[in-house]
């Protein structure tokens, strides 16, 4: 059982044909600051339903989670609150090689996000393509990487921009059934020519063969990069 969570770097492996895998942020807290606004968001059960279609293809439906978002105007101190579901995302993962054997695996993962959010009144269609790959290293170390190009909505307003993301993650067993994960990634806004860099850490515990629990954080280095804390779970049927 291989999961796309808890790190940002996606896995190149697909769900076995005929199986369903559920991956969710049971609780997720995000804090982000722009030039004019401080935003704090709490998300509950951000569920990703993964269905294996063939031995190398799976479809994923990221179901909107319930969220509570609080925004504070930096200058005036005025506060607003919104609640509701988030955006619905459809993804298809196609493994190109290494799904069942070998030390190298790579996949392509296009996605489309639909503007169903009740938290963001200015939500728009977004989409992109992700290329994740993984290399198995000696002594059970794993090295994962990801390249992503996306068309995204600006943080403020309804305008759009292109964004590039590159991620690097390493993982290894700390104790029996307990994986430690360290990650770094950056995103680059081609419209604003702005970089955001992150340092992430997570742990994943194998409770059963088909059940994993995890917890971690994504720490933004720049003052306007988001900070995220989460606990989650993955289950395969």
C-alpha positions in Angstrom: 0.0 0.0 0.0 1.5 3.3 -1.2 0.0 6.7 -0.5 0.3 10.2 -2.0 0.2 11.7 1.5 1.5 12.9 3.9 4.2 14.8 2.0 3.5 17.3 -0.8 5.5 15.1 -3.3 3.0 12.7 -5.0 3.7 9.0 -5.3 4.3 7.5 -8.8 2.4 4.3 -7.8 -1.2 3.7 -8.6 -3.9 1.8 -6.6 -4.3 -1.9 -7.7 -7.1 -2.5 -10.2 -10.4 -3.1 -8.6 -9.4 -1.5 -5.2 -10.4 1.7 -3.6 -8.1 3.8 -1.4 -9.2 6.6 0.9 -6.7 9.2 2.0 -7.7 12.2 4.2 -6.6 15.1 6.3 -8.7 14.4 9.4 -7.8 17.8 10.7 -5.8 20.5 8.9 -4.9 24.0 9.9 -3.4 26.6 7.5 -2.2 30.1 8.2 -1.2 32.5 5.4 -0.4 36.2 5.3 -0.4 38.5 2.3 0.4 42.2 2.1 -3.2 43.0 3.2 -4.8 39.9 4.8 -4.1 37.3 7.4 -6.0 34.1 6.7 -6.5 31.2 9.0 -8.3 28.1 7.7 -9.4 24.9 9.5 -10.3 21.9 7.3 -12.0 18.7 8.4 -11.8 15.4 6.4 -10.2 16.6 3.2 -10.9 13.3 1.5 -9.1 11.9 -1.6 -10.9 8.8 -3.1 -8.6 6.8 -5.3 -10.0 4.0 -7.6 -7.8 1.5 -9.4 -8.9 1.2 -13.0 -6.1 -0.9 -14.5 -2.7 -2.2 -13.2 -1.2 1.2 -14.1 -4.1 3.7 -14.1 -6.2 5.1 -11.2 -8.7 7.9 -11.0 -8.9 10.2 -8.0 -11.7 12.4 -6.7 -10.7 14.9 -4.1 -14.0 15.6 -2.2 -14.5 19.1 -0.7 -14.0 19.1 3.0 -15.8 21.2 5.5 -13.8 24.3 6.4 -13.8 27.4 8.6 -11.9 30.4 7.3 -11.2 33.6 9.2 -9.7 36.6 7.4 -8.3 39.7 9.2 -7.5 42.9 7.3 -3.9 43.8 8.3 -4.5 47.6 8.3 -8.0 48.0 9.7 -8.2 44.8 11.8 -11.6 44.0 10.4 -12.5 40.3 10.5 -14.6 38.1 8.3 -15.6 34.5 8.7 -16.9 31.9 6.2 -17.7 28.2 6.4 -18.6 25.5 4.0 -17.1 23.0 1.5 -14.0 23.4 -0.6 -13.2 22.9 -4.2 -13.8 19.5 -5.9 -10.7 18.1 -7.8 -10.6 15.3 -10.4 -7.2 13.7 -11.1 -6.0 10.7 -13.2 -2.7 9.0 -12.4 -0.9 7.0 -15.2 2.2 5.1 -14.1 4.7 4.9 -16.9 7.2 2.5 -15.4 8.2 0.8 -12.1 4.7 0.3 -10.8 5.3 -3.3 -9.7 9.0 -3.8 -9.7 12.4 -2.1 -10.1 14.2 0.7 -8.3 12.7 3.6 -10.4 9.1 4.6 -10.9 7.6 7.6 -12.8 4.0 8.7 -13.5 2.0 11.6 -15.0 -0.9 13.1 -13.0 -3.1 15.7 -14.7 -5.8 17.4 -12.6 -8.7 19.8 -12.8 -10.2 21.7 -9.9 -13.9 22.8 -10.0 -15.0 26.0 -8.3 -17.4 24.5 -5.7 -15.9 26.3 -2.7 -18.1 28.1 -0.2 -15.0 29.4 1.5 -13.7 31.4 -1.4 -16.4 33.4 -3.3 -13.9 34.1 -6.1 -13.0 30.4 -6.6 -12.1 29.6 -10.3 -11.4 26.5 -12.4 -7.7 25.5 -11.9 -5.7 22.7 -13.4 -2.2 21.4 -14.2 0.0 18.4 -14.6 2.2 16.7 -12.1 5.2 14.4 -12.9 6.2 12.4 -9.8 9.0 9.9 -9.6 10.8 7.8 -7.0 14.2 6.1 -6.6 14.9 3.3 -4.1 18.2 3.8 -2.5 20.5 1.4 -0.5 19.5 0.5 3.1 15.8 1.1 2.4 16.0 4.8 1.9 13.6 6.3 -0.7 14.1 9.5 -2.7 11.0 11.1 -4.2 10.8 14.0 -6.6 8.0 16.0 -8.4 7.7 18.5 -11.1 4.4 20.4 -11.5 3.0 23.1 -13.8 -0.3 24.7 -13.0 -2.8 27.4 -13.9 -4.0 28.9 -10.7 -6.1 31.7 -9.3 -4.3 34.7 -7.7 -4.5 34.8 -3.9 -6.5 38.0 -4.1 -9.1 38.7 -6.9 -10.2 36.5 -9.8 -7.2 36.9 -12.0 -5.1 33.8 -13.0 -1.4 33.0 -13.1 1.0 30.2 -14.1 2.9 28.5 -11.4 5.8 26.0 -11.3 6.5 23.6 -8.4 9.5 21.4 -7.7 9.6 19.0 -4.6 12.2 16.7 -3.1 11.5 14.2 -0.3 13.4 11.5 1.5 12.0 8.8 3.7 13.2 5.9 5.9 11.9 3.7 8.6 12.6 5.2 12.1 11.1 2.3 14.1 9.2 -0.8 13.1 6.1 0.3 11.1 7.0 4.0 11.6 8.3 6.0 8.6 10.0 9.4 8.9 9.7 11.9 6.0 11.7 15.1 5.4 10.8 17.3 2.4 11.6 20.6 0.8 9.8 22.2 -2.1 9.4 25.6 -3.8 6.8 27.2 -6.0 7.4 30.0 -8.4 4.6 32.5 -9.5 5.5 33.4 -13.1 3.2 36.4 -13.0 4.6 38.1 -9.9 8.1 36.5 -10.3 7.7 35.4 -6.6 9.3 32.4 -4.9 7.8 30.5 -1.9 10.0 27.9 -0.2 9.0 25.3 2.3 10.5 22.8 4.8 8.3 19.9 5.7 8.4 17.0 8.1 6.0 14.1 8.7 5.6 10.7 10.2 3.5 7.8 9.0 2.5 4.8 11.1 1.4 1.4 9.6 -1.4 0.4 11.9 -2.5 -2.5 9.7 -1.6 -3.7 6.2 -4.4 -1.5 4.8 -4.4 1.3 7.4 -1.9 4.1 7.9 -2.0 7.2 10.2 0.2 10.3 9.8 0.9 13.7 11.1 3.2 16.5 10.0 3.8 20.2 9.2 4.6 22.3 6.1 6.6 25.4 7.1 6.8 28.4 4.8 10.2 30.2 4.9 9.1 33.5 3.5 6.8 35.8 5.6 3.9 35.4 3.1 4.3 31.6 2.6 1.7 29.5 4.3 2.2 27.3 7.4 0.2 24.1 7.6 -0.3 21.5 10.4 -2.2 18.3 9.9 -3.1 14.8 11.0 -4.5 12.2 8.5 -5.2 8.6 7.6 -5.2 6.3 4.6 -7.3 3.1 4.2 -7.4 0.6 1.3 -10.4 -1.6 0.5 
